[in-house]
Amino acid sequence: MADSSSYIHMVHHLIEECLIFNMSKEECMEALYKHANIMPAITSTVWSELEKENKDFFEGYYNTRRDAQTQSISSSSC
């Protein structure tokens, strides 16, 4: 690959878009493979590096996703 750093930067940007849509890692891997032909292993690797560099953000992100899923389940059982 001619410029792997720009490719990784593009994957990083696309992962950020997935985060805006509140996607899980698995959902993001599937979406990027389907829509941008990015291999899931690459998405997974970049996601994992982002988690290491931004522990506080991802902790809050996962808590927010969990809370939203819990709320959705509670709402649908009424």
Backbone hydrogen bonds, N-H to C=O, Kabsch-Sander energy under -0.5 kcal/mol:
donor,donor_aa,acceptor,acceptor_aa,energy
7,Y,3,D,-1.5
8,I,4,S,-2.6
9,H,5,S,-2.1
10,M,6,S,-2.1
11,V,7,Y,-2.4
12,H,8,I,-2.7
13,H,9,H,-2.5
14,L,10,M,-2.5
15,I,11,V,-2.5
16,E,12,H,-2.1
17,E,13,H,-1.7
18,C,14,L,-2.0
19,L,15,I,-2.3
20,I,16,E,-1.8
21,F,17,E,-1.4
22,N,19,L,-1.8
23,M,18,C,-2.2
28,C,24,S,-2.5
29,M,25,K,-2.6
30,E,26,E,-2.2
31,A,27,E,-2.6
32,L,28,C,-2.8
33,Y,29,M,-1.8
34,K,30,E,-2.6
35,H,31,A,-3.0
36,A,32,L,-1.7
37,N,33,Y,-0.9
38,I,32,L,-1.8
39,M,37,N,-0.6
42,I,39,M,-1.0
43,T,39,M,-1.8
44,S,40,P,-2.9
45,T,41,A,-2.0
46,V,42,I,-2.6
47,W,43,T,-2.8
48,S,44,S,-2.6
49,E,45,T,-2.0
50,L,46,V,-2.3
51,E,47,W,-2.4
52,K,48,S,-2.0
53,E,49,E,-2.1
54,N,50,L,-1.6
55,K,52,K,-0.6
58,F,54,N,-2.4
59,E,55,K,-2.3
60,G,56,D,-2.1
61,Y,57,F,-2.6
62,Y,58,F,-2.9
63,N,59,E,-2.0
64,T,60,G,-2.5
65,R,61,Y,-2.5
66,R,62,Y,-2.5
67,D,63,N,-2.6
68,A,64,T,-2.4
69,Q,65,R,-2.3
70,T,66,R,-2.6
71,Q,67,D,-2.5
72,S,68,A,-2.2
73,I,69,Q,-2.3
74,S,70,T,-2.4
75,S,71,Q,-2.4
76,S,72,S,-2.0
77,S,73,I,-1.1
78,C,75,S,-0.9
